[in-house]
């Protein structure tokens, strides 16, 4: 199980606005900022998102490295996938796969894919056998 992920972004305020809108339908609404000066020398400022008392998805200013990055977010239902996809598009994402079954994985695997403002690949996914 993962504890946290850091994603470097070009424009922190733009990315905070995007992820605030795109993740809200998934219940990822907690926000926490970390001042890098509180950490060891050279620690970056961090801008976190989470749910249920945990902050697990962090943005940091830096060089974007798109080709190797894909982040999947758990959705509690197919309706939540649809809502996150719509919110992400409205917040500036590019379509990278409309909501629907991903039969190549499993007939119950329902997902939608977008590219965020830095072109990172994001997936909103509902797997009822893993996340009832």
C-alpha positions in Angstrom: 0.0 0.0 0.0 1.3 3.5 -0.8 1.5 6.2 1.7 2.1 9.2 -0.5 3.0 10.4 -4.0 4.8 13.6 -5.0 4.1 15.2 -8.4 6.3 18.0 -9.7 4.2 20.7 -11.4 5.1 23.9 -13.5 2.5 26.2 -12.0 1.5 25.4 -8.4 -1.5 27.7 -8.1 -2.9 26.4 -11.4 -2.4 22.8 -10.3 -3.9 23.4 -6.9 -7.0 24.8 -8.5 -7.2 21.9 -11.0 -6.8 19.1 -8.4 -9.1 20.8 -6.0 -11.9 20.6 -8.6 -11.0 17.3 -10.2 -10.6 15.3 -6.9 -13.6 16.7 -5.0 -16.0 14.2 -6.6 -13.9 11.4 -5.2 -14.0 12.8 -1.7 -10.4 13.9 -1.8 -11.0 17.3 -0.2 -8.5 17.8 2.6 -5.7 20.2 1.8 -2.4 20.7 3.7 0.5 22.9 2.7 4.0 22.1 4.0 6.7 24.8 4.1 9.9 23.3 2.9 11.9 25.5 5.2 10.6 23.3 8.1 12.5 20.3 6.6 16.1 19.5 5.9 18.0 21.9 3.6 16.7 21.9 0.1 13.3 20.3 1.0 10.6 21.6 -1.4 7.4 23.2 -0.5 4.5 20.7 -0.7 0.8 21.1 -1.4 -1.2 18.1 -0.2 -4.6 16.5 -0.9 -6.2 13.7 1.0 -9.3 12.2 2.6 -10.3 10.5 5.8 -7.6 12.1 7.9 -4.8 11.2 5.5 -2.9 13.4 3.1 -1.4 11.2 0.4 -1.2 13.1 -2.9 1.3 16.0 -2.9 2.3 18.6 -5.5 5.7 20.3 -5.5 7.2 22.9 -7.8 9.7 21.4 -10.1 10.6 20.0 -13.5 7.7 18.0 -15.0 8.5 14.4 -16.1 5.4 13.3 -17.9 6.3 10.1 -19.9 6.8 7.8 -16.9 3.9 9.1 -14.8 0.4 7.7 -14.4 -1.7 8.2 -11.3 -4.9 6.3 -10.6 -7.5 7.6 -8.1 -10.0 5.3 -6.4 -13.7 6.1 -7.1 -16.4 4.7 -4.9 -18.8 4.2 -7.8 -19.1 4.6 -11.6 -21.0 7.9 -10.9 -18.0 9.2 -9.0 -15.8 8.3 -12.0 -18.1 10.2 -14.3 -18.2 13.2 -11.9 -14.4 13.3 -11.5 -13.9 13.1 -15.3 -16.4 15.9 -15.9 -14.9 18.1 -13.1 -11.4 17.5 -14.5 -12.4 18.5 -18.0 -14.2 21.6 -16.7 -11.0 22.5 -14.8 -8.8 22.3 -17.9 -7.9 18.6 -18.4 -7.7 17.0 -21.8 -9.7 13.9 -22.5 -7.5 10.7 -22.6 -10.3 8.1 -22.5 -14.0 8.7 -21.8 -15.7 6.9 -18.9 -16.5 3.3 -19.5 -15.6 -0.3 -18.9 -12.0 -1.3 -19.5 -12.7 -4.7 -20.8 -9.0 -5.5 -21.4 -8.5 -5.5 -17.6 -11.9 -6.8 -16.4 -15.5 -6.3 -17.3 -16.1 -4.6 -13.9 -13.2 -2.2 -14.3 -14.8 1.2 -14.9 -12.5 4.2 -15.5 -12.0 7.5 -17.2 -8.7 9.0 -18.2 -7.5 12.6 -18.6 -4.3 14.6 -19.0 -3.8 17.2 -16.3 -2.5 20.8 -17.1 1.1 19.4 -17.1 0.0 16.5 -19.3 0.3 13.9 -16.5 -1.9 10.8 -17.1 -4.6 10.5 -14.5 -7.2 7.8 -14.1 -10.3 7.8 -12.0 -11.2 4.1 -11.5 -13.9 2.0 -9.8 -13.1 -1.6 -9.2 -16.0 -3.0 -7.2 -14.2 -6.1 -6.2 -11.4 -4.0 -4.6 -13.3 -1.0 -3.3 -16.9 -1.9 -2.5 
